[in-house]
Amino acid sequence: MSRELDSPFIPEEFLAIGQDPQSLTARSAERFGVSVETFINWRWQMKHQIAEKQQLHDVLDLKDQEDLGFEQLKDLFVTGITPYYAGLMAPRLEKAEDCPVRLQAMPRTEERFDSVGVADPLDEVPHSPVKEVVHVYPDRVAFCVAQLCPVYCRYCFRKRRDDEVGLHFNRQIVDRGIDYIASNPAIRDVLITGGDPFIASDAALDNLLSRIRAIPHVDIIRFGTRTPVTLPYRVTAKLGKILAKYHPVWLNTHFNCPEELTPEAQQAIRNLVDAGVPVGNQAVLLRGVNDSEDRMLTLCRQLLKSRVRPYYVFHPHAVEGTEHLRVDLRRGMKIMKSLRGNITGFGIPTYALDTPSGKIPIQHNYMLKEDGEDLIVETIRGEIWRERSVLTEL
């Protein structure tokens, strides 16, 4: 076995996928001119993040608005795309217009024009009693330990953190955050997020988990990570076993379109679920990505097949530079209504508007009228139904 294969960053379960010459891993490794063994090394992926258009010349054709976007948006929001995620993009221009992966990650000139977008749409900074701990709900906090991401999503509501340095697993920030959580017994639920908290060594994650799990009043530890989508090679069976030591541990990831549910992504999910980590999905409704009834239904069905629970679909935040991706809320309601009756109930995510005060569920109102003790409702097929004697309390 070569020295490269001896590396702890070459997970065998992904190496097996890459042996298929038709796999995304094998084809992408060839496009980037490296071996499969190199391509599935998550540290190599991070080191070779695509930040400049020159890195794509031999891999993808760039649309004019993407080519100019790399130049014009340098000072507005960082670009970073793993070679794996770039491998999901339509390489030729004749198919690029409809590529939902490109829309999420490529800088585009449209980002310069936004009439309502703001830097901090959820007012997280005022809700942070200590740096990088967001405390909105009384019983839970979002603990932003990370700054780095495998892919910097163009619609990210934490773009503002891009202007800061030294946030990624900063020892002082982590220590103060843990002290804050430990001193507040009302906190039962800790969401570890960022950035992407899985962009750290196994040892760093093990240490962080052990410190949080040692706090007696913390019942639940959750992770928010997009690595199964954008860097699945990071989510190894070994990492799953580390997480399992600290159960109950839950995880929410972020698939936005069916194209992202590759065999590689499904292997990452398998490494988590087989370790007893429940996986939910939080999508964002985005124009050109998932804003049709067929695409949303396909996404939810594929998630269930992969053992991922569709959890939330967020209406897009009014974050600066995203007007070209935002969708009319009424369209979102119509899409979500179309799922009812066409997929099992636990496959229907909650459509939500995220506000500084918390998440507000948005759904079609099936209740039409109260008539004495009876309730007049609309069925999922559009019929009118009278449910008798359900309004019996004065």
Buried (B, 14 or more C-beta within 10 A) or exposed (E): EEEEEEBEBBBEBBBEBBEEEEBBBBBBBBBBEBBBBBBBBBBBBBEBBBBEBEBBEEBBBBBEBBBBBBEBBEEBBBBBBBBBBBBBBBBEEEEBEEBBBBBBBBBBBBBEEBEEBBBBBBBBEEBBEBBBBBBBBEEBBBBBBBBBBBBBBBBBBBBBBBEEEEBBBBEEBBEBBBEBBBEBEEBBBBBBBBBBBBBBEBEBBBBBBEBBBEBEEBEBBBBBBBBBBBBBBBBBBEBBBBBBEBEEBBBBBBBBBBBBBBBBBBBBBBBBBEBEBBBBBBBBBBBBBBBEBEBBBBBBBBBBEBBBBBBBBBBBBBBBBBBBBBBEBEBBBEBBBBBBEEBEEEBBBBBBBBEEEEBEEBEEEEEEEEEEEBBEBBEEEEEEEEEEEEEEEE
